Amino acid sequence: MDQGRDSALTQMRKSVEKLGSSAEGYGDPTLMRFLIARSMEVDKAAKMFLQWKKWRSAMVPNGFISESEIPDELEARKIFLQGLSQDKFPVMIVQTNRHFASKDQIQFKKFVVYLLDKTIASAFKGREIGTEKLIGIIDLQNISYKNIDARGLITGFQFLQAYYPERLAKCYMLHMPWFFVSVWKLVSRFLEKATLEKIVIVSNEDETREFVREVGEEVLPEMYGGRAKLEAIQDVELPPLENGTTN
């Protein structure tokens, strides 16, 4: 790590302390994610880090979301965890034709935390480093108006931006129907430029081939041009982390 980054990390730890908290127990890779998300502006990164700590302690007081807290969302079996991409990023697939806007927004938000935490945790090699990223695939095939949930989509992306900085490697959107274009334009207004730059709308054969090549046939299900089988996220078992905790 170069001297500039070392200096920024040192300054950020001091800034966190000045704000009445501490970054003790958090490694440099974790703090660097917040610095990058705030264009290496130390004070802004420190504030973002503290907002994340406060949110995390309130939203996930036990350190993880148990499946017993999100039964309605899991019942739909709409999220799939497929293994690691060519670049060793965990691949998560959302089949939106199985999704319906939640009547329980608290449960839905916990579900978003559950799926993001578990997807990221599937990339750990023994313990978290802090730089792990994920690939998201949003499949819009066969959706109807009853599956459209702009609020839910905005929530998911806003959680990524505010509480999972630099965790998204890339997001692919597949089979976008014409009537969803206006919805996506609305959702896009809530996304930061850095997030939008990571989103790829796959709309032709060349883009589909590139998508399959980048993600990998080994982890993509057959319906997306790969050789794998779909595996619902709740059916994926992860090994315990070295410190004894699990996500």
C-alpha positions in Angstrom: 0.0 0.0 0.0 1.4 3.4 -0.9 2.2 6.2 1.5 -0.8 8.2 0.5 -3.2 5.4 1.4 -1.3 4.7 4.7 -1.6 8.4 5.6 -5.3 8.4 4.7 -6.0 5.4 6.8 -4.1 6.9 9.8 -6.0 10.1 9.4 -9.3 8.3 9.1 -8.7 6.4 12.4 -8.0 9.7 14.1 -11.1 11.3 12.6 -13.2 8.5 13.9 -11.8 9.0 17.3 -12.5 12.8 17.1 -16.1 11.9 16.4 -16.2 10.0 19.7 -15.9 6.4 18.4 -13.2 4.0 17.4 -12.1 1.9 14.4 -10.3 -0.6 16.6 -10.9 -4.1 15.4 -11.5 -3.1 11.8 -8.7 -3.8 9.3 -7.3 -1.5 6.7 -9.1 -3.1 3.8 -12.5 -2.4 5.5 -11.7 1.2 6.2 -10.3 1.6 2.7 -13.7 0.7 1.3 -15.2 3.7 3.0 -12.4 6.0 1.9 -12.8 4.9 -1.8 -16.5 5.4 -1.5 -16.0 8.9 -0.4 -13.2 9.7 -2.9 -10.5 9.5 -0.3 -12.0 12.4 1.7 -11.1 11.4 5.3 -13.8 13.2 7.3 -16.6 12.1 4.9 -15.3 8.5 5.0 -15.2 8.6 8.9 -18.7 9.9 9.1 -19.9 7.2 6.6 -18.1 4.5 8.7 -19.8 5.7 11.9 -23.2 5.8 10.2 -22.6 2.2 9.1 -21.6 1.1 12.6 -24.7 2.7 14.1 -27.0 1.2 11.4 -25.4 -2.2 11.8 -25.8 -2.4 15.5 -29.5 -1.4 15.2 -30.4 -3.6 12.2 -28.2 -6.6 13.0 -27.8 -6.6 16.8 -26.9 -10.3 16.8 -24.3 -10.0 14.1 -26.4 -11.8 11.5 -30.0 -12.2 10.3 -31.4 -15.6 11.1 -33.7 -17.3 8.6 -36.5 -17.3 11.2 -36.7 -13.5 10.9 -37.5 -13.6 7.2 -39.8 -16.5 6.5 -42.1 -14.8 4.0 -39.2 -13.6 1.8 -37.4 -17.0 1.9 -40.6 -18.9 1.0 -40.6 -17.4 -2.5 -37.2 -19.0 -3.3 -36.2 -16.1 -5.5 -32.5 -15.6 -4.6 -29.8 -18.0 -5.7 -26.2 -18.3 -4.7 -24.1 -19.9 -7.4 -20.5 -20.0 -6.4 -17.5 -17.9 -7.6 -17.1 -16.1 -10.9 -14.0 -16.1 -13.1 -12.6 -13.3 -11.0 -13.6 -15.2 -7.8 -16.6 -13.0 -6.9 -19.7 -14.8 -5.5 -22.6 -14.7 -7.9 -26.1 -14.0 -6.7 -29.1 -14.3 -8.9 -32.5 -12.6 -8.4 -35.4 -14.0 -10.3 -37.9 -11.1 -10.1 -40.8 -13.1 -11.5 -41.0 -14.8 -8.1 -40.9 -11.5 -6.2 -43.9 -9.4 -5.0 -43.7 -6.2 -3.1 -43.5 -6.9 0.6 -46.2 -5.8 3.0 -43.6 -6.0 5.8 -40.8 -3.5 5.0 -38.8 -4.4 8.2 -38.7 -8.0 7.2 -37.8 -7.1 3.6 -34.9 -4.9 4.8 -33.6 -7.7 7.0 -33.9 -10.0 3.9 -31.7 -7.6 1.9 -29.1 -7.7 4.7 -29.3 -11.5 4.9 -28.7 -12.0 1.2 -25.9 -9.5 1.0 -24.2 -10.8 4.1 -24.4 -14.4 3.0 -23.3 -13.7 -0.6 -20.2 -11.8 0.6 -19.5 -14.4 3.3 -19.4 -17.1 0.6 -16.2 -15.5 -0.7 -14.4 -15.6 2.6 -11.3 -17.8 2.8 -11.4 -18.6 6.5 -12.1 -15.1 7.7 -13.3 -11.8 6.2 -10.6 -9.5 4.8 -12.9 -6.6 4.0 -12.3 -6.3 0.3 -14.7 -9.1 -0.8 -17.1 -8.1 -3.6 -20.1 -9.7 -5.3 -21.7 -10.0 -8.7 -25.5 -9.5 -8.8 -27.7 -10.8 -11.6 -31.2 -9.4 -11.8 -33.3 -11.6 -14.1 -36.4 -9.7 -15.4 -37.7 -12.5 -17.6 -41.4 -13.3 -17.5 -42.2 -10.5 -15.1 -45.6 -8.8 -15.0 -46.7 -5.6 -13.5 -47.5 -7.4 -10.2 -43.8 -8.2 -9.8 -42.6 -4.6 -10.2 -41.3 -3.2 -7.0 -39.4 0.0 -7.5 -39.2 0.7 -3.8 -37.6 -2.7 -3.1 -35.1 -2.2 -5.9 -34.2 1.2 -4.6 -33.8 -0.2 -1.1 -31.4 -2.9 -2.2 -29.2 -0.5 -4.1 -29.3 2.2 -1.4 -28.2 -0.5 1.2 -25.3 -1.3 -1.1 -24.3 2.3 -1.5 -24.7 3.4 2.2 -23.8 0.2 4.1 -21.9 -2.0 1.7 -19.5 0.4 0.0 -17.2 -1.1 -2.6 -18.9 -4.5 -2.2 -20.5 -4.5 -5.7 -18.2 -5.7 -8.4 -20.9 -5.7 -11.2 -24.6 -6.0 -11.6 -26.1 -7.6 -14.7 -29.7 -7.0 -15.7 -31.2 -9.6 -18.0 -34.3 -9.7 -20.2 -35.5 -6.2 -19.4 -39.0 -5.8 -20.9 -40.1 -2.6 -22.5 -42.5 -1.7 -19.7 -39.7 -1.9 -17.1 -37.6 0.8 -18.8 -39.6 3.7 -17.2 -39.3 1.9 -13.8 -35.5 1.7 -14.2 -35.2 5.3 -15.1 -37.0 6.1 -11.9 -34.8 3.8 -9.8 -31.6 5.2 -11.5 -32.3 8.6 -10.1 -31.5 7.2 -6.6 -28.2 5.7 -7.6 -24.8 7.2 -7.4 -22.6 7.5 -10.5 -20.2 4.9 -9.2 -23.1 2.4 -8.8 -24.6 3.1 -12.2 -21.2 2.5 -13.8 -21.2 -1.1 -12.4 -24.6 -2.0 -13.9 -24.8 -3.7 -17.2 -28.0 -4.1 -19.1 -27.6 -7.2 -21.3 -29.7 -6.7 -24.4 -28.1 -8.5 -27.3 -26.2 -11.6 -28.3 -22.7 -10.0 -28.1 -23.5 -8.7 -24.6 -24.8 -12.1 -23.6 -21.7 -13.8 -24.7 -19.5 -11.3 -22.8 -21.8 -11.8 -19.7 -21.3 -15.6 -19.8 -17.6 -15.2 -20.4 -17.1 -12.8 -17.4 -19.2 -14.7 -15.0 -18.3 -18.2 -16.1 -20.2 -21.3 -17.4 -19.2 -23.2 -14.3 -21.4 -21.1 -12.0 -24.1 -19.8 -14.4 -27.3 -22.0 -14.6 -28.1 -23.6 -17.9 -30.9 -21.1 -18.5 -28.3 -18.4 -18.6 -25.8 -20.2 -20.9 -23.9 -22.0 -18.2 -23.7 -25.6 -16.9 -24.7 -25.2 -13.2 -27.9 -25.8 -11.4 -29.8 -23.1 -9.5 -29.2 -23.2 -5.8 -31.5 -21.2 -3.5 -29.5 -19.1 -1.1 -31.1 -20.7 2.0 -30.0 -24.1 0.8 -26.3 -23.1 0.6 -24.3 -24.0 3.7 -21.3 -21.9 4.6 -18.4 -23.1 6.8 -18.0 -21.3 10.1 -15.5 -18.4 10.1 -12.3 -18.8 12.0 -13.5 -16.6 14.8 -16.5 -19.0 15.3 -19.2 -16.8 13.9 -21.3 -17.4 10.8 -23.4 -15.2 8.6 
